[in-house]
Amino acid sequence: MIQFFIKHSKELTIAGALSVLTICYFQQRELTKLRIETQTQTQIIDSLHDEVFIKSVDAGRYELTLDHLKEVNPKIGKEMEEWMSHETE
């Protein structure tokens, strides 16, 4: 067995090197795919974050408007608040 390795050491070294290169190549391809997926997911998350921010700004504006309405016309403000609590669920 030892003589086999000694006799074919050059071929075994080449085969081992080719195996390592092949494994590295496929790992790089997989890493590239994962980077692209991560980039896409990051873009989606950023987009959703922007949409949530816009909606929270709108909700804040409605809250301020309702508070102002309660101060200016308490009866209508209370009626609107009750309607929102019961009719929009």
N, CA, C and O atoms as a CHARMM CRD file, in Angstrom:
* protein
*
  356
    1    1 MET  N      0.81700  -1.18100   0.00000 PROA 1      0.00000
    2    1 MET  CA     0.00000   0.00000   0.00000 PROA 1      0.00000
    3    1 MET  C      0.87100   1.25900   0.00000 PROA 1      0.00000
    4    1 MET  O      0.61000   2.21000  -0.73700 PROA 1      0.00000
    5    2 ILE  N      1.90900   1.24500   0.84000 PROA 2      0.00000
    6    2 ILE  CA     2.80200   2.38700   0.91700 PROA 2      0.00000
    7    2 ILE  C      3.51200   2.58800  -0.42000 PROA 2      0.00000
    8    2 ILE  O      3.70000   3.71500  -0.87800 PROA 2      0.00000
    9    3 GLN  N      3.89500   1.49200  -1.02300 PROA 3      0.00000
   10    3 GLN  CA     4.57000   1.59300  -2.32300 PROA 3      0.00000
   11    3 GLN  C      3.62200   2.16800  -3.38300 PROA 3      0.00000
   12    3 GLN  O      4.05700   2.87700  -4.29100 PROA 3      0.00000
   13    4 PHE  N      2.33200   1.86000  -3.26100 PROA 4      0.00000
   14    4 PHE  CA     1.33700   2.42600  -4.19000 PROA 4      0.00000
   15    4 PHE  C      1.31800   3.94800  -4.07200 PROA 4      0.00000
   16    4 PHE  O      1.31500   4.65600  -5.07900 PROA 4      0.00000
   17    5 PHE  N      1.30500   4.45000  -2.82300 PROA 5      0.00000
   18    5 PHE  CA     1.29500   5.89600  -2.60500 PROA 5      0.00000
   19    5 PHE  C      2.58500   6.53900  -3.11500 PROA 5      0.00000
   20    5 PHE  O      2.55500   7.61300  -3.71500 PROA 5      0.00000
   21    6 ILE  N      3.69100   5.89100  -2.87800 PROA 6      0.00000
   22    6 ILE  CA     4.97100   6.43500  -3.33900 PROA 6      0.00000
   23    6 ILE  C      5.00700   6.45400  -4.86300 PROA 6      0.00000
   24    6 ILE  O      5.44900   7.42900  -5.47000 PROA 6      0.00000
   25    7 LYS  N      4.54100   5.37500  -5.47200 PROA 7      0.00000
   26    7 LYS  CA     4.58000   5.24400  -6.92700 PROA 7      0.00000
   27    7 LYS  C      3.64700   6.25300  -7.60400 PROA 7      0.00000
   28    7 LYS  O      3.98000   6.80500  -8.65200 PROA 7      0.00000
   29    8 HSD  N      2.49000   6.48600  -7.00500 PROA 8      0.00000
   30    8 HSD  CA     1.48000   7.35200  -7.61200 PROA 8      0.00000
   31    8 HSD  C      1.29900   8.68400  -6.85900 PROA 8      0.00000
   32    8 HSD  O      0.23100   9.29200  -6.92200 PROA 8      0.00000
   33    9 SER  N      2.31800   9.11900  -6.16800 PROA 9      0.00000
   34    9 SER  CA     2.19800  10.34000  -5.35900 PROA 9      0.00000
   35    9 SER  C      1.89200  11.56800  -6.22700 PROA 9      0.00000
   36    9 SER  O      1.12600  12.43800  -5.81300 PROA 9      0.00000
   37   10 LYS  N      2.46700  11.64200  -7.39500 PROA 10     0.00000
   38   10 LYS  CA     2.21800  12.78800  -8.27100 PROA 10     0.00000
   39   10 LYS  C      0.74800  12.82000  -8.70000 PROA 10     0.00000
   40   10 LYS  O      0.11000  13.87100  -8.64300 PROA 10     0.00000
   41   11 GLU  N      0.21400  11.68200  -9.12500 PROA 11     0.00000
   42   11 GLU  CA    -1.18100  11.61700  -9.56000 PROA 11     0.00000
   43   11 GLU  C     -2.13900  11.89200  -8.39800 PROA 11     0.00000
   44   11 GLU  O     -3.14300  12.58400  -8.56600 PROA 11     0.00000
   45   12 LEU  N     -1.82400  11.35000  -7.22800 PROA 12     0.00000
   46   12 LEU  CA    -2.67400  11.56500  -6.05300 PROA 12     0.00000
   47   12 LEU  C     -2.65300  13.04000  -5.62900 PROA 12     0.00000
   48   12 LEU  O     -3.67900  13.58500  -5.22200 PROA 12     0.00000
   49   13 THR  N     -1.48700  13.68000  -5.72600 PROA 13     0.00000
   50   13 THR  CA    -1.38300  15.09100  -5.38700 PROA 13     0.00000
   51   13 THR  C     -2.22000  15.92900  -6.34800 PROA 13     0.00000
   52   13 THR  O     -2.92400  16.84700  -5.92600 PROA 13     0.00000
   53   14 ILE  N     -2.14400  15.61300  -7.64000 PROA 14     0.00000
   54   14 ILE  CA    -2.93100  16.34000  -8.63500 PROA 14     0.00000
   55   14 ILE  C     -4.42600  16.13100  -8.39000 PROA 14     0.00000
   56   14 ILE  O     -5.20600  17.08200  -8.44200 PROA 14     0.00000
   57   15 ALA  N     -4.82200  14.88400  -8.12200 PROA 15     0.00000
   58   15 ALA  CA    -6.22700  14.58800  -7.85700 PROA 15     0.00000
   59   15 ALA  C     -6.71100  15.32900  -6.60500 PROA 15     0.00000
   60   15 ALA  O     -7.81600  15.87200  -6.59200 PROA 15     0.00000
   61   16 GLY  N     -5.89600  15.34900  -5.57000 PROA 16     0.00000
   62   16 GLY  CA    -6.25900  16.05800  -4.34300 PROA 16     0.00000
   63   16 GLY  C     -6.40300  17.55700  -4.58500 PROA 16     0.00000
   64   16 GLY  O     -7.34000  18.18400  -4.09100 PROA 16     0.00000
   65   17 ALA  N     -5.47300  18.12500  -5.34400 PROA 17     0.00000
   66   17 ALA  CA    -5.52500  19.55900  -5.64100 PROA 17     0.00000
   67   17 ALA  C     -6.76700  19.88800  -6.46600 PROA 17     0.00000
   68   17 ALA  O     -7.43900  20.88600  -6.20400 PROA 17     0.00000
   69   18 LEU  N     -7.07400  19.05700  -7.45800 PROA 18     0.00000
   70   18 LEU  CA    -8.28100  19.27900  -8.26200 PROA 18     0.00000
   71   18 LEU  C     -9.55000  19.16500  -7.41700 PROA 18     0.00000
   72   18 LEU  O    -10.50400  19.91600  -7.61600 PROA 18     0.00000
   73   19 SER  N     -9.55400  18.23400  -6.48400 PROA 19     0.00000
   74   19 SER  CA   -10.71300  18.08700  -5.59600 PROA 19     0.00000
   75   19 SER  C    -10.89800  19.33600  -4.74200 PROA 19     0.00000
   76   19 SER  O    -12.01600  19.83000  -4.59400 PROA 19     0.00000
   77   20 VAL  N     -9.82000  19.83900  -4.18800 PROA 20     0.00000
   78   20 VAL  CA    -9.89700  21.03900  -3.35800 PROA 20     0.00000
   79   20 VAL  C    -10.36100  22.23300  -4.19400 PROA 20     0.00000
   80   20 VAL  O    -11.19500  23.01800  -3.74300 PROA 20     0.00000
   81   21 LEU  N     -9.82900  22.37200  -5.39800 PROA 21     0.00000
   82   21 LEU  CA   -10.24400  23.47100  -6.27500 PROA 21     0.00000
   83   21 LEU  C    -11.72100  23.36700  -6.64200 PROA 21     0.00000
   84   21 LEU  O    -12.42200  24.37800  -6.68700 PROA 21     0.00000
   85   22 THR  N    -12.19300  22.16100  -6.90100 PROA 22     0.00000
   86   22 THR  CA   -13.60100  21.96400  -7.23800 PROA 22     0.00000
   87   22 THR  C    -14.49500  22.34100  -6.05800 PROA 22     0.00000
   88   22 THR  O    -15.51100  23.01200  -6.23800 PROA 22     0.00000
   89   23 ILE  N    -14.12500  21.91800  -4.87200 PROA 23     0.00000
   90   23 ILE  CA   -14.90300  22.24800  -3.67200 PROA 23     0.00000
   91   23 ILE  C    -14.92300  23.75900  -3.45900 PROA 23     0.00000
   92   23 ILE  O    -15.97000  24.32700  -3.14900 PROA 23     0.00000
   93   24 CYS  N    -13.77000  24.41700  -3.62200 PROA 24     0.00000
   94   24 CYS  CA   -13.70200  25.87900  -3.46000 PROA 24     0.00000
   95   24 CYS  C    -14.59100  26.58800  -4.48100 PROA 24     0.00000
   96   24 CYS  O    -15.26900  27.56300  -4.15700 PROA 24     0.00000
   97   25 TYR  N    -14.58000  26.08500  -5.71500 PROA 25     0.00000
   98   25 TYR  CA   -15.40200  26.68800  -6.76600 PROA 25     0.00000
   99   25 TYR  C    -16.88100  26.62600  -6.39500 PROA 25     0.00000
  100   25 TYR  O    -17.58100  27.63400  -6.48800 PROA 25     0.00000
  101   26 PHE  N    -17.36600  25.45700  -5.97500 PROA 26     0.00000
  102   26 PHE  CA   -18.78600  25.31400  -5.62900 PROA 26     0.00000
  103   26 PHE  C    -19.14400  26.11900  -4.37700 PROA 26     0.00000
  104   26 PHE  O    -20.25600  26.63600  -4.27000 PROA 26     0.00000
  105   27 GLN  N    -18.21600  26.22500  -3.44000 PROA 27     0.00000
  106   27 GLN  CA   -18.46800  27.05200  -2.26000 PROA 27     0.00000
  107   27 GLN  C    -18.60000  28.52700  -2.64400 PROA 27     0.00000
  108   27 GLN  O    -19.46200  29.22800  -2.11400 PROA 27     0.00000
  109   28 GLN  N    -17.76600  28.99400  -3.54800 PROA 28     0.00000
  110   28 GLN  CA   -17.85200  30.38100  -3.99800 PROA 28     0.00000
  111   28 GLN  C    -19.16600  30.65300  -4.71700 PROA 28     0.00000
  112   28 GLN  O    -19.75800  31.71900  -4.54800 PROA 28     0.00000
  113   29 ARG  N    -19.62100  29.70000  -5.51300 PROA 29     0.00000
  114   29 ARG  CA   -20.90900  29.86200  -6.19000 PROA 29     0.00000
  115   29 ARG  C    -22.03700  29.96200  -5.17200 PROA 29     0.00000
  116   29 ARG  O    -22.93400  30.79400  -5.31100 PROA 29     0.00000
  117   30 GLU  N    -21.99200  29.11800  -4.15400 PROA 30     0.00000
  118   30 GLU  CA   -23.02800  29.14000  -3.11300 PROA 30     0.00000
  119   30 GLU  C    -22.98300  30.44600  -2.32400 PROA 30     0.00000
  120   30 GLU  O    -24.02700  31.01900  -2.01300 PROA 30     0.00000
  121   31 LEU  N    -21.79200  30.91500  -2.00400 PROA 31     0.00000
  122   31 LEU  CA   -21.65900  32.18800  -1.28300 PROA 31     0.00000
  123   31 LEU  C    -22.19600  33.35300  -2.10400 PROA 31     0.00000
  124   31 LEU  O    -22.82100  34.26300  -1.55900 PROA 31     0.00000
  125   32 THR  N    -21.95700  33.32900  -3.40000 PROA 32     0.00000
  126   32 THR  CA   -22.47600  34.38300  -4.27000 PROA 32     0.00000
  127   32 THR  C    -24.00300  34.38400  -4.25000 PROA 32     0.00000
  128   32 THR  O    -24.62600  35.44300  -4.17000 PROA 32     0.00000
  129   33 LYS  N    -24.59900  33.20200  -4.32300 PROA 33     0.00000
  130   33 LYS  CA   -26.06800  33.09600  -4.26200 PROA 33     0.00000
  131   33 LYS  C    -26.59700  33.65600  -2.94700 PROA 33     0.00000
  132   33 LYS  O    -27.57900  34.39900  -2.93100 PROA 33     0.00000
  133   34 LEU  N    -25.94400  33.29700  -1.85000 PROA 34     0.00000
  134   34 LEU  CA   -26.38800  33.75800  -0.53500 PROA 34     0.00000
  135   34 LEU  C    -26.25000  35.27800  -0.39800 PROA 34     0.00000
  136   34 LEU  O    -27.10300  35.92500   0.20900 PROA 34     0.00000
  137   35 ARG  N    -25.19000  35.84400  -0.95600 PROA 35     0.00000
  138   35 ARG  CA   -25.03000  37.30100  -0.89700 PROA 35     0.00000
  139   35 ARG  C    -26.14400  38.00100  -1.66300 PROA 35     0.00000
  140   35 ARG  O    -26.68000  39.01100  -1.20800 PROA 35     0.00000
  141   36 ILE  N    -26.48800  37.46200  -2.82200 PROA 36     0.00000
  142   36 ILE  CA   -27.56000  38.05800  -3.62300 PROA 36     0.00000
  143   36 ILE  C    -28.88700  37.96000  -2.88200 PROA 36     0.00000
  144   36 ILE  O    -29.65100  38.92500  -2.85900 PROA 36     0.00000
  145   37 GLU  N    -29.17600  36.80100  -2.27000 PROA 37     0.00000
  146   37 GLU  CA   -30.42100  36.63500  -1.49900 PROA 37     0.00000
  147   37 GLU  C    -30.46100  37.61600  -0.33000 PROA 37     0.00000
  148   37 GLU  O    -31.49600  38.22900  -0.07100 PROA 37     0.00000
  149   38 THR  N    -29.36000  37.76400   0.36700 PROA 38     0.00000
  150   38 THR  CA   -29.30200  38.67200   1.50800 PROA 38     0.00000
  151   38 THR  C    -29.53700  40.10900   1.06600 PROA 38     0.00000
  152   38 THR  O    -30.23900  40.86700   1.73600 PROA 38     0.00000
  153   39 GLN  N    -28.94400  40.47900  -0.07200 PROA 39     0.00000
  154   39 GLN  CA   -29.12600  41.83000  -0.59500 PROA 39     0.00000
  155   39 GLN  C    -30.59300  42.08000  -0.92900 PROA 39     0.00000
  156   39 GLN  O    -31.12600  43.14900  -0.63000 PROA 39     0.00000
  157   40 THR  N    -31.24100  41.10200  -1.54500 PROA 40     0.00000
  158   40 THR  CA   -32.65100  41.23100  -1.91500 PROA 40     0.00000
  159   40 THR  C    -33.51300  41.35900  -0.66400 PROA 40     0.00000
  160   40 THR  O    -34.41400  42.19500  -0.60900 PROA 40     0.00000
  161   41 GLN  N    -33.23600  40.53000   0.33600 PROA 41     0.00000
  162   41 GLN  CA   -34.01500  40.59400   1.58100 PROA 41     0.00000
  163   41 GLN  C    -33.81800  41.92900   2.28300 PROA 41     0.00000
  164   41 GLN  O    -34.76300  42.47700   2.85000 PROA 41     0.00000
  165   42 THR  N    -32.61200  42.45100   2.25000 PROA 42     0.00000
  166   42 THR  CA   -32.34600  43.75000   2.86800 PROA 42     0.00000
  167   42 THR  C    -33.14200  44.84900   2.17100 PROA 42     0.00000
  168   42 THR  O    -33.67800  45.74100   2.82700 PROA 42     0.00000
  169   43 GLN  N    -33.21900  44.78500   0.84300 PROA 43     0.00000
  170   43 GLN  CA   -33.99200  45.78000   0.10300 PROA 43     0.00000
  171   43 GLN  C    -35.47300  45.69000   0.45200 PROA 43     0.00000
  172   43 GLN  O    -36.13900  46.71600   0.58900 PROA 43     0.00000
  173   44 ILE  N    -35.99600  44.47500   0.59700 PROA 44     0.00000
  174   44 ILE  CA   -37.40600  44.29000   0.95400 PROA 44     0.00000
  175   44 ILE  C    -37.66200  44.84100   2.35500 PROA 44     0.00000
  176   44 ILE  O    -38.65500  45.53300   2.57800 PROA 44     0.00000
  177   45 ILE  N    -36.78000  44.54000   3.28800 PROA 45     0.00000
  178   45 ILE  CA   -36.93300  45.02100   4.66600 PROA 45     0.00000
  179   45 ILE  C    -36.90200  46.54800   4.70200 PROA 45     0.00000
  180   45 ILE  O    -37.70600  47.17600   5.39100 PROA 45     0.00000
  181   46 ASP  N    -35.96600  47.14000   3.95300 PROA 46     0.00000
  182   46 ASP  CA   -35.89300  48.60300   3.91300 PROA 46     0.00000
  183   46 ASP  C    -37.17300  49.19900   3.34000 PROA 46     0.00000
  184   46 ASP  O    -37.67600  50.20500   3.84000 PROA 46     0.00000
  185   47 SER  N    -37.69500  48.57300   2.29100 PROA 47     0.00000
  186   47 SER  CA   -38.92400  49.05900   1.66900 PROA 47     0.00000
  187   47 SER  C    -40.09500  48.98400   2.65000 PROA 47     0.00000
  188   47 SER  O    -40.88200  49.92400   2.76000 PROA 47     0.00000
  189   48 LEU  N    -40.20400  47.86500   3.35800 PROA 48     0.00000
  190   48 LEU  CA   -41.27900  47.70800   4.34000 PROA 48     0.00000
  191   48 LEU  C    -41.12500  48.70400   5.48300 PROA 48     0.00000
  192   48 LEU  O    -42.11500  49.24500   5.97700 PROA 48     0.00000
  193   49 HSD  N    -39.89200  48.94600   5.89900 PROA 49     0.00000
  194   49 HSD  CA   -39.64900  49.91800   6.96200 PROA 49     0.00000
  195   49 HSD  C    -40.11800  51.30100   6.52400 PROA 49     0.00000
  196   49 HSD  O    -40.73200  52.03000   7.30300 PROA 49     0.00000
  197   50 ASP  N    -39.82800  51.65700   5.28100 PROA 50     0.00000
  198   50 ASP  CA   -40.27100  52.95800   4.76600 PROA 50     0.00000
  199   50 ASP  C    -41.79200  53.05600   4.75300 PROA 50     0.00000
  200   50 ASP  O    -42.35400  54.08900   5.11700 PROA 50     0.00000
  201   51 GLU  N    -42.46100  51.97400   4.33200 PROA 51     0.00000
  202   51 GLU  CA   -43.92700  51.99400   4.29500 PROA 51     0.00000
  203   51 GLU  C    -44.51500  52.12500   5.69400 PROA 51     0.00000
  204   51 GLU  O    -45.47900  52.86200   5.89800 PROA 51     0.00000
  205   52 VAL  N    -43.93700  51.41000   6.65700 PROA 52     0.00000
  206   52 VAL  CA   -44.42300  51.50200   8.03800 PROA 52     0.00000
  207   52 VAL  C    -44.22000  52.92300   8.56800 PROA 52     0.00000
  208   52 VAL  O    -45.08700  53.45300   9.26200 PROA 52     0.00000
  209   53 PHE  N    -43.09600  53.53300   8.25000 PROA 53     0.00000
  210   53 PHE  CA   -42.84100  54.89800   8.70200 PROA 53     0.00000
  211   53 PHE  C    -43.89300  55.85100   8.14400 PROA 53     0.00000
  212   53 PHE  O    -44.42600  56.68800   8.87300 PROA 53     0.00000
  213   54 ILE  N    -44.19400  55.72400   6.84900 PROA 54     0.00000
  214   54 ILE  CA   -45.19700  56.59200   6.22500 PROA 54     0.00000
  215   54 ILE  C    -46.55800  56.40000   6.89800 PROA 54     0.00000
  216   54 ILE  O    -47.25500  57.37300   7.18600 PROA 54     0.00000
  217   55 LYS  N    -46.93400  55.13800   7.15000 PROA 55     0.00000
  218   55 LYS  CA   -48.23500  54.86600   7.78300 PROA 55     0.00000
  219   55 LYS  C    -48.27100  55.40600   9.21700 PROA 55     0.00000
  220   55 LYS  O    -49.30100  55.91400   9.65800 PROA 55     0.00000
  221   56 SER  N    -47.16600  55.30000   9.93900 PROA 56     0.00000
  222   56 SER  CA   -47.17000  55.81900  11.31300 PROA 56     0.00000
  223   56 SER  C    -47.24300  57.34300  11.31600 PROA 56     0.00000
  224   56 SER  O    -47.84700  57.92500  12.21700 PROA 56     0.00000
  225   57 VAL  N    -46.64500  57.99400  10.33500 PROA 57     0.00000
  226   57 VAL  CA   -46.76100  59.45300  10.23000 PROA 57     0.00000
  227   57 VAL  C    -48.21900  59.82600   9.96000 PROA 57     0.00000
  228   57 VAL  O    -48.74800  60.75700  10.56900 PROA 57     0.00000
  229   58 ASP  N    -48.86600  59.09500   9.04400 PROA 58     0.00000
  230   58 ASP  CA   -50.28600  59.35500   8.75700 PROA 58     0.00000
  231   58 ASP  C    -51.14500  59.15300  10.00700 PROA 58     0.00000
  232   58 ASP  O    -52.02300  59.96300  10.30400 PROA 58     0.00000
  233   59 ALA  N    -50.88300  58.06000  10.73900 PROA 59     0.00000
  234   59 ALA  CA   -51.65900  57.79300  11.95400 PROA 59     0.00000
  235   59 ALA  C    -51.45200  58.92000  12.97100 PROA 59     0.00000
  236   59 ALA  O    -52.40000  59.34100  13.63600 PROA 59     0.00000
  237   60 GLY  N    -50.23000  59.40000  13.08900 PROA 60     0.00000
  238   60 GLY  CA   -49.95900  60.51300  14.00500 PROA 60     0.00000
  239   60 GLY  C    -50.70000  61.78000  13.61200 PROA 60     0.00000
  240   60 GLY  O    -51.16700  62.52600  14.47200 PROA 60     0.00000
  241   61 ARG  N    -50.80400  62.01900  12.31700 PROA 61     0.00000
  242   61 ARG  CA   -51.54800  63.18900  11.84900 PROA 61     0.00000
  243   61 ARG  C    -53.02400  63.06900  12.20900 PROA 61     0.00000
  244   61 ARG  O    -53.64600  64.04500  12.62800 PROA 61     0.00000
  245   62 TYR  N    -53.58200  61.87500  12.04600 PROA 62     0.00000
  246   62 TYR  CA   -54.99300  61.67700  12.41100 PROA 62     0.00000
  247   62 TYR  C    -55.20100  61.86900  13.91600 PROA 62     0.00000
  248   62 TYR  O    -56.20100  62.44600  14.34200 PROA 62     0.00000
  249   63 GLU  N    -54.24700  61.38000  14.71500 PROA 63     0.00000
  250   63 GLU  CA   -54.36300  61.56200  16.16500 PROA 63     0.00000
  251   63 GLU  C    -54.32400  63.04400  16.53400 PROA 63     0.00000
  252   63 GLU  O    -55.11400  63.50000  17.36100 PROA 63     0.00000
  253   64 LEU  N    -53.41500  63.78900  15.92900 PROA 64     0.00000
  254   64 LEU  CA   -53.33800  65.23100  16.20400 PROA 64     0.00000
  255   64 LEU  C    -54.61000  65.94500  15.76100 PROA 64     0.00000
  256   64 LEU  O    -55.10400  66.84000  16.44700 PROA 64     0.00000
  257   65 THR  N    -55.13500  65.53900  14.60400 PROA 65     0.00000
  258   65 THR  CA   -56.36400  66.15600  14.10200 PROA 65     0.00000
  259   65 THR  C    -57.52900  65.86800  15.03800 PROA 65     0.00000
  260   65 THR  O    -58.33400  66.75500  15.32000 PROA 65     0.00000
  261   66 LEU  N    -57.62500  64.62600  15.52500 PROA 66     0.00000
  262   66 LEU  CA   -58.69800  64.26800  16.45700 PROA 66     0.00000
  263   66 LEU  C    -58.56200  65.05500  17.75700 PROA 66     0.00000
  264   66 LEU  O    -59.55500  65.54200  18.29800 PROA 66     0.00000
  265   67 ASP  N    -57.33600  65.17900  18.25900 PROA 67     0.00000
  266   67 ASP  CA   -57.12800  65.97400  19.48000 PROA 67     0.00000
  267   67 ASP  C    -57.54600  67.42700  19.26000 PROA 67     0.00000
  268   67 ASP  O    -58.17000  68.03300  20.13000 PROA 67     0.00000
  269   68 HSD  N    -57.20600  67.97900  18.11100 PROA 68     0.00000
  270   68 HSD  CA   -57.59300  69.35200  17.80100 PROA 68     0.00000
  271   68 HSD  C    -59.12000  69.46700  17.70000 PROA 68     0.00000
  272   68 HSD  O    -59.71000  70.42900  18.19300 PROA 68     0.00000
  273   69 LEU  N    -59.74700  68.48500  17.06100 PROA 69     0.00000
  274   69 LEU  CA   -61.20100  68.49600  16.92500 PROA 69     0.00000
  275   69 LEU  C    -61.87300  68.43000  18.29700 PROA 69     0.00000
  276   69 LEU  O    -62.88700  69.08900  18.52800 PROA 69     0.00000
  277   70 LYS  N    -61.30500  67.63200  19.20500 PROA 70     0.00000
  278   70 LYS  CA   -61.86700  67.54800  20.56100 PROA 70     0.00000
  279   70 LYS  C    -61.79200  68.90100  21.27200 PROA 70     0.00000
  280   70 LYS  O    -62.69400  69.25400  22.03200 PROA 70     0.00000
  281   71 GLU  N    -60.72200  69.65400  21.02700 PROA 71     0.00000
  282   71 GLU  CA   -60.59100  70.96000  21.65400 PROA 71     0.00000
  283   71 GLU  C    -61.54000  71.98700  21.03700 PROA 71     0.00000
  284   71 GLU  O    -62.15700  72.78200  21.74600 PROA 71     0.00000
  285   72 VAL  N    -61.64900  71.96000  19.70900 PROA 72     0.00000
  286   72 VAL  CA   -62.45600  72.95000  18.99800 PROA 72     0.00000
  287   72 VAL  C    -63.94200  72.64900  19.12000 PROA 72     0.00000
  288   72 VAL  O    -64.74700  73.55200  19.34900 PROA 72     0.00000
  289   73 ASN  N    -64.30400  71.38100  18.96600 PROA 73     0.00000
  290   73 ASN  CA   -65.70900  70.98700  19.03100 PROA 73     0.00000
  291   73 ASN  C    -65.80000  69.65000  19.78200 PROA 73     0.00000
  292   73 ASN  O    -65.81400  68.58800  19.15900 PROA 73     0.00000
  293   74 PRO  N    -65.86200  69.70500  21.11100 PROA 74     0.00000
  294   74 PRO  CA   -65.82400  68.49000  21.91800 PROA 74     0.00000
  295   74 PRO  C    -66.93400  67.49300  21.57400 PROA 74     0.00000
  296   74 PRO  O    -66.70300  66.28500  21.60700 PROA 74     0.00000
  297   75 LYS  N    -68.11900  67.97500  21.24800 PROA 75     0.00000
  298   75 LYS  CA   -69.23300  67.08100  20.94900 PROA 75     0.00000
  299   75 LYS  C    -68.91900  66.23800  19.70100 PROA 75     0.00000
  300   75 LYS  O    -69.07300  65.01700  19.72000 PROA 75     0.00000
  301   76 ILE  N    -68.48400  66.88800  18.63200 PROA 76     0.00000
  302   76 ILE  CA   -68.15100  66.17600  17.39300 PROA 76     0.00000
  303   76 ILE  C    -66.92000  65.28500  17.62000 PROA 76     0.00000
  304   76 ILE  O    -66.84500  64.17600  17.09100 PROA 76     0.00000
  305   77 GLY  N    -65.96900  65.77300  18.40100 PROA 77     0.00000
  306   77 GLY  CA   -64.77600  64.97500  18.70300 PROA 77     0.00000
  307   77 GLY  C    -65.12500  63.69200  19.42300 PROA 77     0.00000
  308   77 GLY  O    -64.59900  62.62800  19.09900 PROA 77     0.00000
  309   78 LYS  N    -66.01500  63.78900  20.40200 PROA 78     0.00000
  310   78 LYS  CA   -66.44600  62.60600  21.14800 PROA 78     0.00000
  311   78 LYS  C    -67.22800  61.65800  20.24100 PROA 78     0.00000
  312   78 LYS  O    -67.06000  60.44000  20.30400 PROA 78     0.00000
  313   79 GLU  N    -68.09000  62.23600  19.39100 PROA 79     0.00000
  314   79 GLU  CA   -68.87800  61.41500  18.46800 PROA 79     0.00000
  315   79 GLU  C    -67.95200  60.67100  17.49500 PROA 79     0.00000
  316   79 GLU  O    -68.17000  59.49500  17.20500 PROA 79     0.00000
  317   80 MET  N    -66.94500  61.34600  17.00500 PROA 80     0.00000
  318   80 MET  CA   -65.99700  60.70500  16.08000 PROA 80     0.00000
  319   80 MET  C    -65.21800  59.60000  16.77700 PROA 80     0.00000
  320   80 MET  O    -65.01600  58.52800  16.20600 PROA 80     0.00000
  321   81 GLU  N    -64.78600  59.84900  17.99200 PROA 81     0.00000
  322   81 GLU  CA   -64.03500  58.86300  18.75600 PROA 81     0.00000
  323   81 GLU  C    -64.88000  57.62300  19.03000 PROA 81     0.00000
  324   81 GLU  O    -64.38900  56.50100  18.90200 PROA 81     0.00000
  325   82 GLU  N    -66.13600  57.81100  19.40200 PROA 82     0.00000
  326   82 GLU  CA   -67.03700  56.67200  19.63800 PROA 82     0.00000
  327   82 GLU  C    -67.28900  55.90900  18.34900 PROA 82     0.00000
  328   82 GLU  O    -67.31500  54.67800  18.34400 PROA 82     0.00000
  329   83 TRP  N    -67.47300  56.63500  17.26300 PROA 83     0.00000
  330   83 TRP  CA   -67.72200  55.97800  15.98000 PROA 83     0.00000
  331   83 TRP  C    -66.49400  55.14100  15.57300 PROA 83     0.00000
  332   83 TRP  O    -66.63500  54.01600  15.09300 PROA 83     0.00000
  333   84 MET  N    -65.29700  55.70100  15.76800 PROA 84     0.00000
  334   84 MET  CA   -64.06100  54.95200  15.44000 PROA 84     0.00000
  335   84 MET  C    -63.93100  53.71300  16.30800 PROA 84     0.00000
  336   84 MET  O    -63.46900  52.67100  15.84200 PROA 84     0.00000
  337   85 SER  N    -64.33900  53.82100  17.57700 PROA 85     0.00000
  338   85 SER  CA   -64.19500  52.69300  18.50100 PROA 85     0.00000
  339   85 SER  C    -65.16700  51.55900  18.18600 PROA 85     0.00000
  340   85 SER  O    -64.84400  50.39200  18.40400 PROA 85     0.00000
  341   86 HSD  N    -66.34300  51.88600  17.68000 PROA 86     0.00000
  342   86 HSD  CA   -67.38200  50.85800  17.50400 PROA 86     0.00000
  343   86 HSD  C    -67.63000  50.46400  16.05800 PROA 86     0.00000
  344   86 HSD  O    -67.97000  49.30900  15.79700 PROA 86     0.00000
  345   87 GLU  N    -67.47800  51.35300  15.13400 PROA 87     0.00000
  346   87 GLU  CA   -67.88700  51.09200  13.75600 PROA 87     0.00000
  347   87 GLU  C    -66.76100  50.64300  12.83100 PROA 87     0.00000
  348   87 GLU  O    -67.03200  50.13600  11.74300 PROA 87     0.00000
  349   88 THR  N    -65.52900  50.81400  13.23200 PROA 88     0.00000
  350   88 THR  CA   -64.42900  50.50300  12.33000 PROA 88     0.00000
  351   88 THR  C    -63.69500  49.21200  12.67500 PROA 88     0.00000
  352   88 THR  O    -62.65600  48.92500  12.08000 PROA 88     0.00000
  353   89 GLU  N    -64.19700  48.44300  13.60100 PROA 89     0.00000
  354   89 GLU  CA   -63.52000  47.19900  13.98000 PROA 89     0.00000
  355   89 GLU  C    -63.97900  46.04100  13.15700 PROA 89     0.00000
  356   89 GLU  O    -63.50600  44.92100  13.35000 PROA 89     0.00000
